[in-house]
């Protein structure tokens, strides 16, 4: 059972000690006022200073309207530019709430929801939708979003990490990629992104068609590698002729990508050419 004994918002009324329940606002305007990190230890958002708040201070009806804040300081904008981890728990909850109502700002409603779980997300995750709906300012839609988001988080924690194939040499690359590449009638150039244990994080298709060094720009190889925090990459492509013998063009591509990898600090372990019945390395040793 969560605690819903919260102070009334200005203008709300009570009958026989039970809190009135406000309907969800129709608007889901992405502009949400950011808040302080007073709940669950979240990092402070840049809007905290603008709101004149300090950690541990609850939201107040005197909060600035979102239109008075720079666009970049609004939670949904920061979510896009800085990532979800940069937002406080309060800001994340405000995104779920969506917008405030006549009697309470979006941050006040977010505060009430978090306080109902005594400031602990795990306690809040045990709440039923009907319990959340008893919080002033929380209607069916908001309660459903909060319960669904917390359930997704719990399920994510319960998921087992998939076993990632390890790359110990070109034979492992061939075993992984040959079923996909060996029977193609056109060339495909792929990059395998590896973690620090040389396990595959992701397979990225860079080009389809004739392998041309002018078409394989290092940024197309290393942009996904940097985004995935890859420690190393392996280049791999096929020869539709079936003969895996590397061409001079293949070796030129290998040199260009390896030099670019040295510049960005990502190792290029190999460049494997897949044929019908075997493989070869196009990397100069």
Buried (B, 14 or more C-beta within 10 A) or exposed (E): EBEBEBEEBEEBEEEEEEBBBBEBBEEEEBBBBBBBBBBBEBEBBBBBEBBEBEBEEBBEEEBBEBEEBEEEBBBBBBBEEBEEEBBBBBBBBBBBBBBBBEBBBBBBBBBBBBBBBEBEBEBBBEBEBEBBBBBBBBBBBBBBBBBEBBEEEEEEEEEEEEEBBEBEEBEBBBEBBBEBBBEBEEBBBBBBBBBEEBBBBBBBEBBEEEBEBEEBBBEBBBEBBEEBEBBBBBBBBBBBEEBBEBEEBBBEBBBBBBEBBEEEEBBBBBBBBBBBEBBBBBBEE
